Amino acid sequence: MSYKVVIDNSASTLLQLLCIALKGQAIAVLNEADWLEVLSLAQKQGVRGVAYEALELLSQEKVSCASFPNRMMLMQWYAKAAFVEKKIAKYVEHAKDIAELWKQHGIKTIVFKGLARSRYYPNPAHREFGDFDCYLIDEHGNCAYRQGNEMAREKGFVVDDGWYKHSHIIYNDLTIENHQYFTSARRGGTDKALHQYMVEAIGDGTRLERLNGTDLYVLPLEAEGLFMLYHSLIHFLVEGINLRHFVDWACWIKANQDKIQWKEFYSQCKRFRLDGFVDVMNTIAVKYLGVELHDKSIFADSKFAERTIESALYDDSSIYNRSKGQWYERMHVIGNAFRYSWKFRDVARYSMIGYVWQFVYGYLCRQEKTEI
């Protein structure tokens, strides 16, 4: 018996808005929508600014839709989008400040995740993020994780480096995640191999590109794409994913599809066990977010795309920020693996039991350590 995917009216409307924003084309919204519900969902999914871009475009083009927010609702949505823009602008300035501090000591700041991904968005200020994720290297390309922490402490910033993967540095109201590892490397296997690949791709840092002319640097393109897939897949398996991850990938592939050697990229996806997930993400980008592919070798017809969207919208798999302690979080990770085993079988294409064992081995049975 096949699984039947059900996406409600508000979610369907939000997906239409995201497609309009990413395509930059005013296409009539076909649904009769509860716009307060759509706004609430957009906020929960981290895409309120992007969705507002679509409403602006529809209003400017005077497109006749089945329904449209009234003036008061539009003002409320505008206020939400403006809040995002103001918050992101402040965070970007804080990120530049801390990068300048490290630069004075010969350290380069490589940015990834939220801020780096924003450059692919139609309006970068609408890519929401909460933390500033970075990887530091010295003039020889060596990881400068410890030096970065020490400099932050000397400046009086709060630094928590009790976890092996990254530290937390508090600068004003921005949380900086200073990474020692890109992946959950202590689990070994493909996690460790992907981290090593990222380090080798960065090299001594001389070929890295700057982010919009700042002293922030971005990952090499192929490494960036592989990390985006890895990061989203881990979210999907462990604690759930949201629509923002799909928008990230859609914007990335739209901007970079002609710059990637896809045969080699697929080979690396297979190496790092991302091949099933990249098919799902490409399918969502094309069928739901309006991306047009130029290269026919890019596969975008996964039968699990709709169920993955449904999972992002409705799964109750969130683990963190519930204030229930570390052991609750750890046991919930294991519970999610059994509850949503289809994600491992059909999308990630590897053993759920094997993953749980890796988790137990890496998180429960080993002490924190800074060398692998």
C-alpha angles and dihedrals in degrees: 000000000000122000114252115219116213121192116180128227097263093050092047090051092050091051089052090052092050090050091051092049095048094045093043089222125125104232120171116259105236100198133086096233139196094224096195088057091048091050091049091050092047090054093048091049094048096242106101094120093048092049091050089056088061092050090050091051093048090049094048093048091044091227115183108236133181085247137353134190116267121240095269092050091048090052090050091050091047090053090053092050092047090051090054092049093050093046094048092047090054093047091050091054091050090050090052090050095054092044089054090052092053092043090059087063096047096263125135120214115219112195125203139162116032106008094039092049093051092075090072095054122100086240110021091199089068095062101101121213135163105194131043107230118199143162118209128212133182125226091282095050095255118143109266096193096129094043090052092052093047094050091050091051091049088056090053097254119147108253125189111186098162095120124071098224101055143341127236117233119185114211112174102309096332121102111213119202105205103196126215089176131027093209140028085277099168089070086070122206118075092349091062092040092053091050090053090048090053092050091049091048090054092049113167091338097244094119097047119118123232122242107247093327095304129123088260116102131206133217123263108273101252092043089050092053093048092048092049089055093045094048093048092045092053090050089048094051101037111032108356134267133248136213091263089071089056092048090049091055094043091053092045096050092043090055098039110028093106093047096056126085094224098195090058092040092053089048090056091046089055091047092054095038094248097118097101093046096048089056090054093047093048091050092052091047092053104035100036107021101040101243113160114213121214098189114071091202090071106099114224108160107091114156090213097062096095093047090050090054090048089052091053091051103042115014115116093214102123112133111171131065092035093111092229099122138253097288091054089052093049095048090045090056089057091044091052091053091058095039094051099032091144088074090063096040101042107024110023091032098212139104116289090201090051090051092050090050091051089050094049091046095046102038108025107030103040133068120237110270137173100216129061 
